[in-house]
Amino acid sequence: MSLQGKVALVTGSAQGIGKAIALRLAREGADIIIVDRADDSRAEEVLSEIKALGRRVIVDAGNIADVADNKRIISDSVAQLGQIDILINNAGIERNAPFLEITEEDYNAVLNVDLKGTFFITQAFVRHLQDTHRPGRIINISSVHEELPFPHFSTYCASKGGLKMLMRNLAIELAPQGITVNNIAPGAIETPINTQLLNSPELLSALIGNIPPGTLGQTGRRCRHGGLPGRSGCRLCHRGNHGDRRRIAVELFRTVTIPDRFHPADTAAAVHSSAAARLLGSCRRGRSCLCKKT
């Protein structure tokens, strides 16, 4: 699959899952907008790696939790690269605290980035698509905790649960405009956000015991056949495993292909290829089904 001529904006792309997604999209031909915090020098390292691939790339340091800054990020990025076709909402934070000890500051910090920020940068992106009369793709990097309880992380679970419902609602509302919306819900991945977990043998052992393949996910991991996690032969694809949701790359690339044009008659296909398909009952194959790729 080629993404030549497309521009992708990836939030939280200076490290971890966001970095892996940005690099892979660039390898597939997309130009990249790296969005991360102003104080994160790692964004410049990602920029250098993407430039080495021959792609156009910019860094836009901003605060996803700030509505005005989200609007500025979209407008500045369009001014520099001409358009945005794909939005990857990856930025997220978490706070570990018992429910009775969560402060208003903790609550606002998590919800403002993980849910409010995603909501309003998506809104600004959709306005850009409407203004330019083009289809687009929105992909939210959620978590298994959009469904699974996670004691001491109530704010994180609340934000991801809200993100799941936001995805389902927008998938239906925006489908007539040729805009599809999907969530990818990874399990535990070896990234900086899980540093405390990775450094605790007791916690790590307990977690791995609940993952049938007995391993954490790794960003950018390729299976032994040279393909991506999710393809035949990759052990991370055990259907009974919540780690099945860690198929970040495959889920991502099944949802980013964008037609050069979108006609109203294609609405059914757009809905079908989005997460709304299950809600509407138009497909029984599950979240990853694309019976008719757009």
DAZI-V95705 format. One record per residue. N is the residue number from 1. OMEGA is omega in whole degrees, 0 to 359 (NA if undefined). BURIAL is I if it has 9 or more other ideal C-beta (glycine too) atoms within 8 Angstrom, else O. Layout:
N/OMEGA/BURIAL ; N/OMEGA/BURIAL
//
This chain:
1/180/O ; 2/176/O ; 3/178/I ; 4/178/O ; 5/179/O ; 6/178/I ; 7/181/I ; 8/174/I ; 9/182/I ; 10/178/I ; 11/180/I ; 12/188/I ; 13/177/I ; 14/184/I ; 15/170/I ; 16/183/I ; 17/181/I ; 18/178/I ; 19/180/I ; 20/179/I ; 21/181/I ; 22/180/I ; 23/181/I ; 24/176/I ; 25/178/I ; 26/178/I ; 27/179/O ; 28/173/I ; 29/182/I ; 30/168/I ; 31/194/I ; 32/170/I ; 33/179/I ; 34/179/I ; 35/178/I ; 36/183/I ; 37/183/O ; 38/185/O ; 39/183/O ; 40/182/I ; 41/180/O ; 42/177/I ; 43/179/I ; 44/177/O ; 45/177/I ; 46/178/I ; 47/180/I ; 48/180/O ; 49/181/I ; 50/175/I ; 51/180/I ; 52/178/O ; 53/178/I ; 54/181/O ; 55/170/I ; 56/182/O ; 57/176/I ; 58/173/I ; 59/176/I ; 60/180/I ; 61/182/I ; 62/181/I ; 63/183/O ; 64/182/I ; 65/183/O ; 66/185/I ; 67/180/O ; 68/180/O ; 69/177/I ; 70/177/I ; 71/180/I ; 72/180/I ; 73/180/I ; 74/183/I ; 75/179/I ; 76/181/I ; 77/178/I ; 78/179/I ; 79/183/O ; 80/184/O ; 81/172/I ; 82/182/O ; 83/169/I ; 84/182/I ; 85/187/I ; 86/175/I ; 87/175/I ; 88/179/I ; 89/185/I ; 90/185/I ; 91/178/I ; 92/176/I ; 93/176/I ; 94/177/I ; 95/180/I ; 96/180/O ; 97/173/I ; 98/184/O ; 99/184/O ; 100/180/O ; 101/179/O ; 102/179/I ; 103/176/O ; 104/178/O ; 105/177/O ; 106/181/I ; 107/182/I ; 108/181/O ; 109/183/I ; 110/183/I ; 111/181/I ; 112/178/I ; 113/192/I ; 114/182/I ; 115/181/I ; 116/180/I ; 117/178/I ; 118/180/I ; 119/189/I ; 120/174/I ; 121/174/I ; 122/178/I ; 123/180/I ; 124/178/I ; 125/180/I ; 126/176/I ; 127/177/I ; 128/179/I ; 129/179/I ; 130/181/O ; 131/182/O ; 132/176/O ; 133/181/O ; 134/173/I ; 135/179/I ; 136/181/I ; 137/176/I ; 138/181/I ; 139/179/I ; 140/173/I ; 141/183/I ; 142/182/I ; 143/172/I ; 144/181/I ; 145/164/I ; 146/178/I ; 147/186/O ; 148/176/O ; 149/181/O ; 150/183/O ; 151/181/O ; 152/177/O ; 153/185/I ; 154/181/O ; 155/179/I ; 156/180/I ; 157/179/I ; 158/180/I ; 159/182/I ; 160/174/I ; 161/176/I ; 162/180/I ; 163/178/I ; 164/181/I ; 165/176/O ; 166/178/I ; 167/183/I ; 168/182/I ; 169/182/O ; 170/179/I ; 171/179/I ; 172/185/I ; 173/186/O ; 174/182/I ; 175/179/I ; 176/179/O ; 177/180/I ; 178/180/I ; 179/177/I ; 180/183/I ; 181/180/I ; 182/169/I ; 183/167/I ; 184/187/I ; 185/181/I ; 186/168/I ; 187/182/I ; 188/180/I ; 189/179/I ; 190/180/I ; 191/182/I ; 192/181/O ; 193/180/O ; 194/182/I ; 195/181/O ; 196/179/O ; 197/183/I ; 198/182/O ; 199/179/O ; 200/181/O ; 201/182/O ; 202/180/O ; 203/182/I ; 204/180/I ; 205/180/O ; 206/180/O ; 207/182/I ; 208/178/I ; 209/179/O ; 210/180/O ; 211/184/I ; 212/179/O ; 213/178/I ; 214/180/O ; 215/173/I ; 216/175/I ; 217/178/I ; 218/180/O ; 219/176/I ; 220/184/O ; 221/177/O ; 222/183/O ; 223/187/I ; 224/179/O ; 225/180/O ; 226/180/O ; 227/182/I ; 228/174/I ; 229/182/I ; 230/178/I ; 231/181/I ; 232/177/O ; 233/180/O ; 234/188/I ; 235/176/O ; 236/187/I ; 237/178/I ; 238/189/I ; 239/181/O ; 240/186/O ; 241/173/I ; 242/176/I ; 243/175/I ; 244/180/I ; 245/180/I ; 246/183/I ; 247/190/I ; 248/186/I ; 249/182/I ; 250/179/I ; 251/181/I ; 252/187/I ; 253/172/I ; 254/186/I ; 255/184/I ; 256/181/I ; 257/185/I ; 258/176/I ; 259/177/I ; 260/178/O ; 261/176/O ; 262/179/I ; 263/180/O ; 264/181/O ; 265/181/O ; 266/185/I ; 267/182/I ; 268/179/O ; 269/180/I ; 270/178/I ; 271/182/I ; 272/183/I ; 273/179/I ; 274/180/I ; 275/179/I ; 276/184/I ; 277/181/I ; 278/181/I ; 279/182/I ; 280/179/O ; 281/183/O ; 282/180/O ; 283/181/I ; 284/187/O ; 285/176/O ; 286/189/O ; 287/189/O ; 288/187/I ; 289/171/I ; 290/183/I ; 291/174/O ; 292/182/O ; 293/177/O ; 294/NA/I
//
